[in-house]
């Protein structure tokens, strides 16, 4: 039986993840006390119930039960039972915004401090994160994108590390994305905004895209960044990071950054990589 244990930070999207897995045919149990996972699996095998795929969420909502998670997982391994851990996380800024939007209280928040609760939770989950098979950063993901990522992870070959490159265009006049791992400035490229024929267009148009890419410095940038990311991906995977956010910026986030973000995405997609593309300020 294929078993996935879903855990991670509160507000990172575990509920959406388990809903997606249920749609994929997994027998799902939310907020499962870790100590009962072994009992459930024993029950399935003893009664010969036909369940080929199962998924459990286990998180700090379980209170003292959750503290048993690591020992329960070690017990399963010692018993020869195979499973994989899917860990969901997001940046502090994104998690705070999500809690404020839903008007919910963080399970570990003291005196209403969401940030304090998130910090405590990160500390408690650190050991579980280190042994997780899949780590998904949902900071820059909508529900549909998270569903697509889970499908790619679970429906792909077992030896596929599931690394995702998220490429986001933005305008500096609106601020740098908080969840960016790397920020690249496209303001060295001549601006199509100052050409009347392209001012009202965006980087999604072929005309603007061709203009932006025709400059030698643009091609040099694309080549350099592509090679840089290619070389760094194995090291990120080695450190347990499976989601890299590249922020591509120009003045208003309409022309140059959009065209370059699209071009980088196309290059990585053509090589079979998982890519999420978003234009924040378009």
N, C-alpha and C positions, 0 to 999 in steps of 0.2 A: 504494500500500500504506500502510495506517495503521500508524504506528510509535510506540510508547510506550517511553520509557527511564525505568526505575524506579530511583531512587537515594535517598539519605538516610542517616540515622543508624543505626548498628548497634543492633538491638533495637527499632527503631521499627515493624517489621512488614512488611518488604519481601518476605519469603518468603510470608507470608499473602497479600500483594497479588498476587504473581505466580501463586500458586495460583488465586486468584479470577479473574484475567485468562485463565488457561488454561481455566477453566470457561466463560468468555465467548467462547471460540473463538479466542483469540490463540495464535499460534505463539510459545512462550516459551523463552528461553535465560537461565539463571541465571549470574551472575558473568561476563558477557561482557567480554573485553578491549575497551575503547572503540575502539581502532585497527582492530579487526576488524569493527565494525558496518558500515562502508562496504563492505568486501569482501563481507560477507553480502548486503547489499542489491544490490550489483552482480551477485552470483551468481544471485539470485532473478530479476532482470530479464533477465539473459543467457540463462538456461535456461528462462525463461518458466514458472517454477514458480508454481502457483496458491496463493499465500499472501496473503490480503487484509489480515490483521492480525497484527502481530508485536510482541512486548514483550521487552525486555532489561533485566536488572538489572546495574548497574555500581556497585560501591562499593569501599571501602578494602580489602576482602579481596583485590582484584587487585594490591595492593602498588604497585610502580612503574608497572604498566600503568594504574592508575586516574589517575595524574597527567596522562595524555594525554586525559582525558575532555573538557575544555573545548575543546582544540584539535581533537579529533575531531568534536565537535558543530559547530564553526565550519566545518570542512571539508565536513560534510554540507550545511550551509546554503548554502555557496558553490556546491555541486554541484546546488542546486535540490531537494534531497530534504527532504520535510516530515516533521517528527516533533514530539512533545510530551514534556515532561519532567514526571514525577510524583515529587515529593519528599516523603518521609515523615519525620516528626520526632516527638519527645515530650519532656516535661520531664525534667530531670536526675534528679529523684527517682524518676520512673516507670521510666526506663531502668536506674537502679541496682537497683531492686527486681526488674526482669525478669532482669537478669544474675545476681543473687543466687538467684532462684528456680530458674533453669535450671543454676546452677553453672558457667556458661561464663565465659571470660575475654574482656574487650574486646580487639579486635584491636590497639588502640594503647595498651593499659594498660601502664604501667611499674611494676615492683615490685608488681603486683597492684592498683594504684589505678584503679578503674573510673572515678571522676570525672575523673581526669586524662586518661584515654583519651577520654572523651566530650568534654571541653573541646577537646582537640587535633582531634578529628574535626569538631566544629562549625566550627572555624577553617578547616580544609581544605575544607569543603563550602560555605563562605559564598558564594563566587562562583557556584557551581552553583545554590544556593538562589535567588539573585537573578534568575536567568533561567528559573526553573521555571514551567511553565504551571499546575500543580496543586500546592498545598502542603497536606498532610493532617497534622494533629496527632492522633496516635493515643493521647494520654495518657489520655483518658477513653473509649476504645473497646475493646469486646471484638471478637473475630474476626468475629462475625456483623455487627456494626455497621460494621466496616471494609469488609467485603464489600459491604454495602448502599451505603455511600458511594461506593465505586469504581464500582459499577453505575450509580449516579445520575450520576456524572461522565462516564463513558464512553458512556452510552446517551442522554445529553441533547443538546440543541442545542449547537453549537460556541461560540455566543456566551454561553452560560450560565457565569458565573464560578464556580459550584459552591461558593458560600459556605455554611458549615454553622454553625448555632447549637446548641451543646450546653448544655442546661439541667439542672442537677444540684441536687437538694434535699439538705440536710445538717442535722445537729444540732450546735450550737456546743459542746455538752458533749463531743463526740467530735473536735473540731478542725475548722479551716477546710480545705477541699480545697486541696491544694498546686498543682493545675493550673488554678485559677480565674483568669480574666482580670478579672472583675468579681464582687464579693461584695455581696449585698443582704441586709439584716437585717430579718426579718419579726416581730421580737419587739415591734413597736409595735402589732400587731393583738391583740385579746383572745384568750386562749388557750382553745381548746375542751377542752383536757385537764382543766380545772377544772369542766367540766360532766359530770355522771355519765353522761348518755345518750350522750356522744361520747368519753369517755376511752379506751375500748378500740377505737375506730374509728381510721381513718387519713384523711389528706387525699385518698385515692382514693375515699372514699365520698361520695355525693352530699350527704348530710346535712351532713358537715363542710365540704365545698366551698361549699355555699350559705351556711353560717354565716360562714365566713371572708370570702367575697366580698360580704356584705351591708353591710359598713361603708363609709362614704364615703371614709375614708382608704385603704382597700384599693383602691377603684376609682381614686382619684387616683394611687396608686402604680403600678397596672397601666398607666394611661394615660401617665404620665410615663416609665416605663421603656421601654414600647413605642416611644414617639416618639424617645427617646434612641438606642435600638439602630438604629432605622430611619435616623436621621441619620448614625450613625457607620459603618455597614456600607460605604458607598462609600469612606470614607477608609481603612478596614482593607484593603480590596481593593487600593487604590492602593499601599499599603505592602507588598503581597504576603502578607497574612495572610488565610487563607480559612477559618479555624475559630475561633470565639469561644466561650469557656466562661463561662457565667453560673452562679454559685453562689448558691442561694437558701436562707438559713438561718433556723432557729428554734431553740428550746431543745433539743428532742430529735430533731428531724428526722422527726416522725411526722404532724403535723397541718397547721400553717400553711404551712410551706415546701413540703410536698408539694402542697397545694391550689394555691398560687400558681405553682409550677413547671408544674403541669399546665395551668393557665389560660394562662400565657404561651406554652407550647408550642402549645396549641390555636389561639391567635391567629396565631402565625407560620405554622403549618401551613395555616391557612385562606387565607393570602396566598400560598401556594405555595412557601414557603421550606423549606430542608432543616433538619430539627430532630431532634436526638437527646435523648431525655429519660431521666434516670436518677435513682433515689432511693437515695442512698448508704446511709442509715442506717435505711431502712424495714424 
